Amino acid sequence: MKAFIIAIILLTGSSVRGQIQFSSLEDVFRYADSHSIAIQSAHIQEQIFLSQEREARQALLPGINGSAGMTNNITLQPTLVPAQLFNPSAPEATYEEFTFGKKYLYNSGVQVNWDVLNFQKWFAVRTASAQTGFGKANTDQIRFDTYQALAGTYYSILLSEQYREIYQYHLETSRDILSHAEEKYLAGIISIEARNQARIQLLKAENELRDLETSLQQLYTQFQSQLGVDEDILITEAITTSGDALTTLNATSPHPEVAVQEAQLDLMQAQLKQAKYLLYPSISIGYQYNYTWATDQFLDFSNVNNLPQQSLGVKLNIPIFNGGASKGKIARAGLSVIQQEHLLENTIQATRREDEMLQRQYIRALAALQEKQEILDLQMENDQHSENKYQSGLISLDERLDKYQDLLTVQNQYLQSLSDYYVNYYQLYIRQIQ
């Protein structure tokens, strides 16, 4: 009964933990677009820039505010009025107290303000628009970097799976060799040194496979971290070199890094223009309309005094002297533009050389892989002949181990060539789709 309960718990726990399956690199990219923290954060920042741009455009519209209120004059302050004002015969320098006003005042009003000429606000819109463009370019750059990191881990896992198949084959072959060596040693045909050498070969194969299993588990953990998931990951794609012959670079858009630098330059140029117009005047129009109801009774409008008021004003603001702060800001903005122009030019040249080098490296890696594949096929054929000779007693165990070591060397060279090929392949592929 206890065993049954434990089994149920284990099955329940395993069913709760989900699994994410990928059959291609494109599947990984699609998942990352929706789940990667870095990409999602970049999208959010892009939306923030877009909101700021809308805010800057709305600042060009007139500002309209309405107001309403009520005042309860609990005590109306008396005012001293010369007595002669109402009684010419009254002595001079005599005053009488009078109370003016109503106890309750109700008022409402509308205020309109419009900067009809404000270069700062106009160019703030251009700056905000350039900032939105920078946000989009930055998102593309982050996506490009994220794709690169994910593709590196993805193909490292695929290559490690390929390594594991080969190492498992090594392990089985080493076991067979040791088994035959044990038989021949017991029969007195080979020495203990030869038998021990076969045993060492097996131990090496077991150790290599254990190390690879540990490395593969670390890669899967790294992949989970990059994707921001806790679920187990299953990759069903198998390593292949057929159909991947990307021999030309057909990038229709600039390198993401170049696009970022161009957007940064546009932003700095907009900021420079905005700074220059700090020296220009601005004109604003203000209109105000207020209406007041005065009465002595609370919410009694039967005997009310209506007191309307309206005004229209025009304001001209001319910056005459501000301590040179505006000119200093303009100078710094101009230097920043020059600096960014140099950085953009350098980035264009560097990425162009990078694209050309990537193209050459891919073609060379593809040719090298084909050569190593042919060498591996021949070496495997030679190793099979060596195995047949060993089984027939035509060669010694030492020679058989030497021949097998030659196969291991060629296989390692092939795997390294395969790794170089896929590194260049995914870099070229990502460059084309960005």
C-alpha positions in Angstrom: 0.0 0.0 0.0 2.8 2.4 0.9 4.6 1.7 -2.4 1.3 2.3 -4.3 0.9 5.7 -2.6 4.5 6.7 -3.4 4.0 5.7 -7.0 0.8 7.9 -7.2 2.7 10.9 -5.7 5.6 10.5 -8.2 3.2 10.2 -11.2 1.3 13.3 -10.0 4.5 15.2 -9.6 5.7 14.3 -13.0 2.4 15.2 -14.6 2.4 18.6 -13.0 5.8 19.4 -14.5 5.2 20.2 -18.1 7.4 19.8 -21.1 8.2 22.2 -24.0 9.0 20.6 -27.3 11.0 22.2 -30.1 11.4 20.6 -33.6 13.5 23.3 -35.2 15.4 26.5 -34.5 12.4 28.5 -35.9 10.2 27.0 -33.1 12.7 28.3 -30.5 12.7 31.8 -32.0 8.9 31.9 -32.1 8.7 30.9 -28.5 11.4 33.4 -27.5 9.4 36.2 -29.2 6.5 35.6 -26.9 8.3 34.5 -23.7 11.9 35.9 -23.6 12.2 38.4 -20.7 14.7 40.5 -22.7 12.6 40.7 -25.8 9.4 41.4 -23.8 11.2 44.2 -21.8 12.3 45.8 -25.0 8.8 45.7 -26.4 7.5 47.4 -23.2 10.2 50.1 -23.5 9.2 50.6 -27.1 5.6 51.2 -26.0 6.8 53.6 -23.3 8.6 55.7 -26.0 5.4 55.5 -28.2 3.3 56.8 -25.3 5.8 59.7 -24.8 5.5 60.6 -28.5 1.7 60.7 -28.2 2.1 62.9 -25.1 4.4 65.3 -27.0 1.9 65.6 -29.9 -0.9 66.3 -27.5 1.1 69.1 -25.9 0.7 71.0 -29.2 -3.1 71.2 -28.7 -4.7 74.0 -26.7 -5.1 73.3 -23.0 -8.7 73.7 -21.8 -9.6 73.6 -18.1 -13.0 74.0 -16.4 -13.5 74.9 -12.8 -16.4 75.3 -10.4 -16.6 76.2 -6.7 -18.6 77.6 -3.8 -17.5 80.1 -1.2 -19.3 80.6 2.2 -18.3 84.0 3.5 -19.0 83.1 7.2 -18.1 86.6 8.3 -18.2 89.5 5.8 -15.4 92.0 6.7 -16.7 95.5 7.3 -15.2 98.3 5.3 -14.7 101.9 6.6 -16.3 104.4 4.3 -16.0 108.2 4.7 -19.2 109.5 6.2 -19.3 112.5 3.8 -19.8 110.0 1.0 -23.4 109.5 2.0 -23.9 112.5 4.2 -22.2 115.8 3.0 -22.9 117.5 6.3 -21.0 114.9 8.3 -17.8 116.0 10.0 -14.5 115.4 8.2 -12.4 112.4 9.1 -15.4 110.5 10.2 -16.1 107.0 8.9 -19.0 104.6 8.9 -18.8 100.8 8.7 -20.5 99.1 5.8 -20.5 95.5 4.8 -20.3 94.7 1.1 -20.8 91.4 -0.7 -23.0 88.3 -0.4 -22.5 85.4 2.0 -22.6 82.7 -0.7 -20.7 82.9 -3.9 -21.0 80.2 -6.6 -18.6 80.4 -9.6 -17.7 78.5 -12.7 -15.2 79.2 -15.3 -13.3 78.0 -18.4 -9.6 78.7 -19.0 -8.0 78.1 -22.4 -4.2 78.4 -23.0 -2.5 77.7 -26.3 1.1 78.1 -27.3 0.6 79.1 -30.9 4.3 79.6 -31.5 6.5 77.3 -29.4 9.5 75.8 -31.2 10.4 73.7 -28.2 7.2 71.8 -28.3 7.3 71.3 -32.0 10.8 69.8 -31.9 9.9 67.9 -28.8 7.5 65.9 -31.1 10.4 65.2 -33.5 12.6 64.2 -30.7 10.0 61.8 -29.3 9.4 60.3 -32.7 13.2 59.7 -33.1 13.2 58.2 -29.6 10.4 55.8 -30.7 12.5 54.8 -33.8 15.4 54.1 -31.5 13.2 52.0 -29.3 12.2 49.8 -32.3 15.8 49.5 -33.5 16.9 48.6 -29.9 14.2 45.9 -29.8 15.6 44.4 -33.1 19.1 44.5 -31.6 18.0 42.7 -28.4 16.1 40.1 -30.5 19.2 39.6 -32.6 21.4 39.1 -29.6 18.8 36.8 -28.0 18.6 34.7 -31.1 22.3 34.4 -31.2 22.5 33.2 -27.6 19.6 30.8 -28.0 20.9 29.3 -31.3 24.3 28.8 -29.7 22.8 26.8 -26.9 20.4 25.0 -29.2 23.0 23.7 -31.5 25.4 22.9 -28.6 22.6 20.6 -27.4 22.2 19.0 -30.8 25.9 18.5 -31.2 26.2 17.1 -27.7 23.4 14.6 -28.6 25.5 13.6 -31.6 28.5 13.3 -29.5 26.6 11.1 -27.1 25.6 8.7 -29.9 29.3 8.4 -31.0 30.5 8.0 -27.4 28.0 5.3 -26.8 29.3 3.6 -29.9 32.8 4.0 -28.5 31.7 2.5 -25.2 30.2 -0.6 -26.9 33.2 -1.0 -29.1 35.6 -0.7 -26.1 33.6 -3.3 -24.2 33.8 -5.7 -27.1 37.5 -5.2 -27.4 38.0 -5.7 -23.7 35.9 -8.9 -23.8 38.0 -10.3 -26.5 41.1 -9.2 -24.7 40.0 -11.0 -21.5 39.5 -14.2 -23.5 42.9 -14.0 -25.1 44.6 -13.1 -21.9 43.0 -16.1 -20.1 44.2 -18.3 -23.0 47.7 -16.9 -22.7 47.7 -15.3 -26.1 48.2 -11.7 -25.0 50.1 -10.1 -22.1 48.6 -8.4 -19.1 49.8 -5.1 -20.4 47.7 -5.5 -23.5 44.7 -6.6 -21.5 45.1 -3.5 -19.2 45.4 -1.2 -22.2 42.0 -2.5 -23.4 40.6 -1.9 -19.9 42.0 1.7 -19.9 40.3 2.3 -23.2 37.0 1.2 -21.7 37.4 3.4 -18.6 38.2 6.4 -20.9 35.1 5.8 -22.9 32.9 5.5 -19.7 34.4 8.7 -18.3 33.9 10.6 -21.6 30.3 9.6 -21.7 29.7 10.6 -18.1 31.3 14.0 -18.7 29.2 14.5 -21.8 26.0 13.6 -19.9 26.8 16.2 -17.3 27.6 18.9 -19.9 24.4 18.1 -21.7 22.4 18.5 -18.6 24.0 21.9 -18.0 23.2 23.0 -21.5 19.5 22.1 -21.0 19.5 24.1 -17.7 21.1 27.0 -19.5 18.5 26.8 -22.3 15.7 26.9 -19.7 17.3 29.9 -18.1 17.6 31.7 -21.5 13.9 31.0 -22.3 12.8 31.8 -18.7 11.0 28.4 -18.3 10.9 25.8 -15.6 9.4 23.0 -17.8 11.6 20.3 -19.2 12.7 20.9 -22.8 12.6 18.2 -25.5 14.4 18.8 -28.8 13.3 16.5 -31.6 15.4 17.8 -34.4 18.4 15.8 -35.5 21.7 17.1 -36.7 22.0 17.2 -40.5 23.9 19.0 -43.1 21.6 18.4 -46.0 19.5 21.3 -47.3 21.4 23.9 -45.3 23.6 25.2 -48.1 23.3 28.9 -47.5 26.0 30.1 -49.8 25.0 33.7 -50.3 24.1 36.5 -47.8 20.9 38.2 -48.9 20.4 40.6 -46.1 17.7 43.2 -47.2 18.1 45.3 -44.1 21.1 46.8 -42.4 22.7 45.0 -39.5 20.7 45.5 -36.3 23.7 47.2 -34.7 23.9 49.7 -37.6 20.1 50.3 -37.3 20.6 51.1 -33.6 23.4 53.6 -34.3 21.4 55.2 -37.1 18.4 55.6 -34.8 20.7 57.0 -32.1 22.0 59.6 -34.6 18.5 60.6 -35.6 17.7 61.1 -31.9 20.8 63.2 -31.3 20.1 65.4 -34.4 16.6 66.0 -33.2 17.9 66.9 -29.7 20.3 69.3 -31.3 17.5 71.1 -33.3 15.4 71.2 -30.1 18.4 72.8 -28.3 18.9 75.4 -31.0 15.3 76.7 -30.7 15.9 77.4 -27.0 17.0 80.8 -28.3 13.8 81.5 -30.2 10.8 83.4 -28.8 7.4 81.8 -28.0 3.9 83.2 -28.2 0.9 82.0 -26.2 -2.7 83.0 -26.1 -4.8 82.8 -22.9 -8.6 83.1 -22.7 -10.6 83.0 -19.4 -14.3 83.2 -18.8 -15.7 83.2 -15.2 -19.3 83.4 -14.1 -20.2 84.1 -10.4 -23.6 83.9 -8.6 -23.9 85.8 -5.3 -26.7 85.2 -2.9 -27.4 85.6 0.8 -29.2 82.2 1.1 -27.6 78.8 0.7 -28.7 77.3 -2.7 -31.3 80.0 -3.1 -31.0 81.5 -6.5 -34.3 83.4 -6.5 -32.6 86.7 -5.6 -29.1 86.2 -7.0 -26.6 88.6 -8.5 -25.0 87.4 -11.7 -21.3 88.5 -12.1 -19.8 87.4 -15.4 -16.2 88.1 -16.3 -14.0 87.2 -19.3 -10.5 88.1 -20.5 -8.2 87.5 -23.4 -4.4 87.8 -23.2 -1.4 87.3 -25.5 2.0 86.6 -24.1 5.3 87.0 -25.9 8.3 85.3 -24.2 11.8 86.3 -25.6 14.9 84.7 -24.1 17.3 87.5 -23.8 19.9 86.3 -21.4 20.1 83.0 -19.5 23.8 82.9 -18.5 24.9 81.1 -21.7 23.2 77.9 -20.6 21.3 77.4 -23.9 24.5 78.0 -26.0 26.3 75.5 -23.8 23.6 72.9 -24.3 23.6 73.5 -28.1 27.4 73.0 -28.2 27.3 69.8 -26.3 24.5 68.5 -28.5 26.5 69.3 -31.6 29.5 67.5 -30.3 27.4 64.5 -29.5 26.1 64.4 -33.1 29.6 64.5 -34.5 30.7 61.7 -32.1 27.7 59.6 -33.1 28.4 60.2 -36.8 31.9 58.8 -36.3 30.6 55.8 -34.3 28.0 55.1 -37.0 30.6 55.2 -39.8 32.8 52.8 -37.9 29.9 50.4 -37.1 28.9 50.3 -40.8 32.4 49.4 -41.9 32.8 46.9 -39.0 29.5 45.1 -39.7 30.2 45.1 -43.5 33.5 43.3 -42.9 31.8 41.0 -40.4 29.2 40.0 -43.0 31.9 39.4 -45.6 33.9 37.3 -43.1 30.9 35.4 -42.0 30.1 34.5 -45.6 33.7 33.3 -46.2 33.8 31.3 -42.9 30.5 29.6 -43.7 31.7 28.5 -47.2 35.0 27.3 -45.8 33.3 25.5 -42.9 30.9 23.7 -45.3 33.8 22.6 -47.5 35.8 21.4 -44.5 32.8 19.5 -43.1 32.4 17.7 -46.4 36.1 16.8 -46.4 36.0 15.5 -42.9 32.9 13.5 -43.6 34.7 11.8 -46.5 37.7 11.1 -44.3 35.5 9.7 -41.6 33.8 7.3 -44.0 37.1 6.0 -45.2 38.5 5.7 -41.7 35.4 3.8 -40.5 35.9 1.5 -43.4 39.6 1.0 -42.5 38.6 0.4 -38.9 36.2 -2.3 -39.9 39.0 -4.0 -41.8 41.2 -3.8 -38.8 38.5 -5.3 -36.6 38.2 -8.2 -39.1 41.9 -8.8 -39.1 42.0 -8.7 -35.3 39.1 -11.2 -35.1 41.0 -13.4 -37.5 44.2 -13.1 -35.4 46.1 -11.4 -38.2 47.0 -8.3 -36.1 47.7 -7.9 -32.4 45.6 -6.2 -29.8 48.1 -3.3 -29.6 47.8 -2.7 -33.3 44.0 -3.0 -33.1 43.9 -0.4 -30.3 46.2 1.9 -32.4 43.9 1.6 -35.4 40.9 2.3 -33.2 42.6 5.3 -31.8 43.0 6.6 -35.3 39.3 6.3 -35.7 38.7 8.3 -32.5 41.0 11.0 -33.7 39.2 11.4 -37.0 35.8 11.3 -35.4 36.8 14.1 -33.0 38.1 16.1 -36.0 34.8 15.5 -37.8 32.8 16.6 -34.7 34.8 19.8 -34.3 34.3 20.5 -38.0 30.6 19.9 -37.6 30.5 22.3 -34.6 32.3 25.0 -36.7 29.9 24.5 -39.5 26.8 25.0 -37.3 28.2 28.0 -35.5 28.7 29.7 -38.9 25.4 28.4 -40.2 23.2 29.8 -37.5 25.0 33.1 -37.4 24.5 33.5 -41.2 20.8 32.3 -40.9 20.0 34.8 -38.1 21.7 37.6 -40.1 19.4 36.8 -43.1 16.2 36.8 -41.1 16.8 40.0 -39.2 
